[in-house]
Amino acid sequence: MTRRRRIYEGKAKVLFEGPEPGTLVQYFKDDATAFNNQKKGVITGKGVLNNRISEYLMSRLSEIGVPTHFMRRLNMREQLVREVEIIPIEVVVRNVAAGSLSQRFGIPEGTPLPRSIIEYYYKSDELSDPMVSEEHITAFGWAAPQDLDDMVALSLRVNDYLSGLFLGIGLRLVDFKLEFGRLWENEEMRIVLADEISPDNCRLWDVKTNEKLDKDRFRQDLGRVEEAYQEVARRLGILPEGGPTDVKGPKTLQ
Ligand code: TMP
């Protein structure tokens, strides 16, 4: 199957050379990791669902004027994206206390935050993605002050839009992580949304029951992990035709 040059392999995705210069093929795996690779597993069908969910959310965001790397979905597990220079910063936006914020400050999970909070983490497996400040980001040259301004403005728009979109299908967007890249077009550089938006990098809780419908089911061994990803796709109205049986793609690449 692999005729194309593999550019990069991450924990949940593989990037291949695309059909035209300046494009890449993003392949979604079923592999899942947590706690900086200490916990490993497979969530059957996750790659197919995340490919579809990310396509849907990136397309909606593009319609409201948020620039993204997404071009089009190619098949069950692959999408065509623009090649960008990834900025090595994870931008986390939080609306409700959960996860590492709850741990760090002793705030019970589920406590609404007085306002949305943005955090930055430096992408480094060796260092376990340490939290960093704007000062670190600009002083070490990971992003210019203007890049960072653009990233924050885009993150807040994404938060506003996706919070409303998910609320409409009975889900609370507790927090999420975004990645950005630099895209050059005719000597001009733009910051665009990259990577993926899926239950791998969002916390989504049912509004009525607070049931977790995201990767925390895997992180915390809550069971019904596959079902949670399917439920998000179902509520978005994009569960692949044929339902869950359609979702069992090839287990490994090659
Ligand atoms: P945290 O509470 O563990 O810091 O996670 C905040 C949000 O960021 C949560 O929605 C999960 C997401 N996230 C990632 O996508 N990748 C990561 O490596 C981590 C630590 C969190």
Boltz pocket constraint, residues with backbone or C-beta under 6 A from the ligand:
constraints:
  - pocket:
      binder: B
      contacts: [[A, 92], [A, 93], [A, 98], [A, 99], [A, 100], [A, 101], [A, 129], [A, 175], [A, 176], [A, 177], [A, 200], [A, 201], [A, 202], [A, 203]]
      max_distance: 6.0
